[in-house]
Amino acid sequence: MSDVYLNPLTDFGFKKLFGEEPHKDLLISFLNTFLPAHHQVQDLSYTKNEYQGRSAIDRKAIFDLNCISPSGERFIVELQRIKQIFFKDRSIYYATFPIQEQAVRGDWNYKFAAVYTIGILDFLIDDDQTKVYYHAQLKDQDNILFYEKLNFIYLVLPRFQLQAHELRTLQDKWFYVFKHLHELEQIPSQLTDEVFQRLFGIAKIAQLPASERLGYESSLKDYRDFMSTHETSRLDGKKIGLVEGEKIGLEKGEKIGLEKGEKIGLEKGKQLGIEEGKQLGIEEGALQKAQAIALNLLQLGLLPETEIARIAGLTLAEVQRLKSV
């Protein structure tokens, strides 16, 4: 591998940097850049991170840590690599577990400590969303806070576009680390804070024991394979969508063409009918006029039938039929 530092978007990299007891100061620093002043964390303990309902896709796409502060606040810290169907529903579902864990047997007044779900997302929540950072809470119809203890904080990495020289806040720096750590060859001058000096030391691949290095290489391969498979599926889906769209377009085009063709045909048919009707009317009128002339001459009885036929413009047979009527 040519990378100098761990990729924090891999299972190994995420757990190595933020999920080990000796390195929890990194996680505390990261959390405190997003937490309100009254919930700033001084210490935390790791708790179980396997909840009911975890699917095979979840285990490949999502890595999480579950922590509790000394005052009881719960934190679910998730790294999510791809968007899944019902993404928001899933976040709310998993937030219910640390709520239920606070239940007390017997007499209990239902007082809860705050629960925070912090999602580091390598995808867009919605196609038209523009924010890098979201903090969602329960609010009423007047947009007034209804309940402050259930919090969903999302960091949308694809929307973060700042370069190293543009970093100003600790929050900016953490965003930058998650997005660019594995691309760096040396520590940027903007990341000289003590917490980042520690992070770069822990993240250096060359200093990993052989067993951990093998573990990281396996995790990195899984990450690349998974992302490649996902991208292939996305492109295949796009291709199928284009083919289906083209097919639907052709079918709609044919339908519109038929409808227009029928309309044009009806209009042309109507016009031809009118013209033919006019012609037939003219011809019928001329015949009636010729027959009237022939009848008048026959009634006079002065001319032979052959002469009457010539004058009226009829055949001899037609004059003879008129005579027999």
HUURNOR-V591127 format. One record per helix or strand. SS is the DSSP state (helix for helix, strand for strand). FROM is the first residue (numbers start at 1). TO is the last residue. If there is no record, write none. Layout:
BEGIN
ss:SS from:FROM to:TO
ss:SS from:FROM to:TO
END
This chain:
BEGIN
ss:strand from:5 to:5
ss:helix from:11 to:18
ss:helix from:21 to:32
ss:helix from:37 to:39
ss:strand from:45 to:47
ss:helix from:56 to:61
ss:strand from:62 to:68
ss:strand from:74 to:80
ss:helix from:87 to:100
ss:strand from:115 to:121
ss:strand from:133 to:139
ss:strand from:145 to:156
ss:helix from:157 to:159
ss:helix from:164 to:166
ss:helix from:170 to:183
ss:helix from:189 to:191
ss:helix from:194 to:203
ss:strand from:204 to:204
ss:helix from:205 to:207
ss:helix from:210 to:300
ss:helix from:305 to:312
ss:helix from:316 to:324
END
